[in-house]
Amino acid sequence: MGGGLGGLFTGAILSKEDFDVTILEKNPTVGGGLQSFTRFGEVFDTGMHIIGGMRENGNIRRVCEYLGIMDCIHLQDVGPDVIDRVYCAEDGVNYDIGMGKEGFVNSLAERFPRQRENLQRYVEAIFSIADELDLFHLRPSKDYITVHSGDFMIAADELIEKYVTDSRLRGVLAYLNPLYSGIPGVTPAYIHSVISVLYINGPSRFIGGSQLFANTLKDYITDNGGKVITSDGVTSVHSQGRVVTGVTTVSGRSFEGDWYVCDIHPASFLHLLENASLLPHGYRSRLENIPNSCSAFTLNLKLKPESFKYIPQAQYYFNRYDSVWDCGNPKKKWPEAFLYITPPEFGQGEFSTKMIVTAPMHWNMVKKWEDTSLGHRCPEYEKWKEECADRLLDRMEKLHPDIRNCIEAINSASPLTIRDWYGVKEGAMCGYSKNCKNILLSQVPVTTKATNLLFTGQNCNLHGFCGVPLTAINTCEAILGRNYVINRINGA
């Protein structure tokens, strides 16, 4: 149920292991956050795809090699010298972030020479935290209950403060926060560590749009005899006791199976239940009430020919060093931060034809229009979107004073767009918000209280291009057996 990245990876793995897989997707195309769309003659990705784990021996690359699809994937590696650029308007300083442990430390120690030793200790700490996760390294797990280090369980901002004393450097080290919607005192250190390690090891980008990767997974499933059905999402889930017996789709078709895997937001899934007692009341209440991560506002810009040079790295902007933790704070004046990229094309030349600008945004900013739907918004909302676009472009002008003269056309999307297109509660960018003070209650296991219903996707474990495929392994192993897929990936 759902053909996002989680559903596609889960379906691909199960189809490789000789299961008869059917994917039911409500949208015309599969991919979830990997979907692309065409505006003004340009193909835009719906997400900001700077991906980790796809370099040589990277964890997601190894999953793709196990599936045998690497030859179909078109990537551009970022670096090797600079992987990201961070700009803080507070003092107008740009920071070029280096790749690899040594490159990362050296790039920041040039600006903060007295913090070199602290930087080294910090980098070792985040790599050590990531090493505690067997799944992240595709190692067979040995214990059902894992005992983690003290650093693993603290808040991400507290981890940085523990090792680094300079307040400006602390802000720079948290620059990836827009990618995981971090909240000070709440977001666990392991979330920050895993994402930071992925990027330090070397990010990559899709050439020609992320939809090509989603289509590769779709084709893999169908080539193995599976079915991928689009424009026909599930509208009702039928059950007897604690067993799912079938589903009905928009078109009125019925589907039955031995296992049912949910790749939509758990809170949205609950509204599909014909009989709510399939899942206990307390369990349903928890799924409804776990806080969601913040959403985003996005500008898709078509650029005039030969007006803006192609930038190979992602670019991050923050109003102040401490605003890195205020990205989605509804009490702060929006936008506190944003990131932007010029997506690579096949045969990419000196100039870019498009740009994507994304700024984290809290759901409260669009809550007054939550009863509207795609294609049925009011003039007030459209005017508000134009004002938001102007605010973002005002910020962009601090980096590129001539940016407005480079733009031929603008398309924008708000948290409402994300909610309606993906079916995600409150348009959450990163699924449920993880809480270091209550990790067990803020995480959703792939197994459920129903005997043949499983979850997959970004609301379980980790989110993002790395976290979702790893969660798919967990989901598949709930059917195939513990460490089954991991051992297969490792050639055992």
Salt bridges, closest charged atoms under 4 A:
GLU17 OE2 - ARG488 NE 2.95
GLU65 OE2 - ARG61 NE 3.28
ASP77 OD1 - ARG55 NE 3.27
ASP91 OD2 - ARG168 NH1 3.91
ASP96 OD1 - ARG85 NE 2.59
GLU124 OE1 - LYS101 NZ 3.51
ASP131 OD1 - HIS137 NE2 3.58
ASP131 OD1 - ARG139 NH1 3.05
GLU132 OE1 - HIS148 ND1 2.91
ASP134 OD1 - ARG139 NH2 2.93
ASP151 OD1 - LYS162 NZ 2.62
ASP166 OD1 - ARG168 NE 3.96
GLU274 OE1 - HIS238 ND1 3.07
GLU288 OE2 - HIS271 NE2 3.75
GLU288 OE1 - LYS425 NZ 3.74
ASP322 OD1 - ARG320 NE 2.87
ASP326 OD2 - ARG320 NH2 3.49
GLU336 OE1 - ARG320 NH1 3.02
GLU345 OE2 - LYS354 NZ 2.35
GLU350 OE2 - LYS309 NZ 3.14
GLU370 OE2 - LYS367 NZ 3.52
GLU380 OE2 - LYS368 NZ 3.26
ASP390 OD1 - ARG404 NH2 3.45
ASP394 OD1 - ARG404 NH1 3.15
GLU397 OE2 - ARG404 NH1 3.01
GLU408 OE2 - LYS302 NZ 3.37
ASP420 OD2 - ARG377 NH2 2.80
ASP420 OD1 - ARG419 NE 2.73
